[in-house]
Amino acid sequence: MMPRASWSEPLRRHRRRMTIAAALDLGTAAALILLLSTLAVIGGRAVLITLLNLTSPGLPPGCC
């Protein structure tokens, strides 16, 4: 007779995953997506300005 496999560990992982998903309601998820996209835009703009300053440092400050 084969020993029965314990499924308490997978069940605990599943319950933990479900509680995290349940904690993020629609408003929280939307706010999180908005925050991350805003940070991505700000970071991308900073990288673009830095690259433009490296390629053409003769431009007056504040041109971008």
Secondary structure, 3 states (H helix, E strand, C coil): CCCCCCCHHHHHHHHHHHHHHHHCCHHHHHHHHHHHHHHHHHHHHHHHHHHHHHHCCCCCCCCC
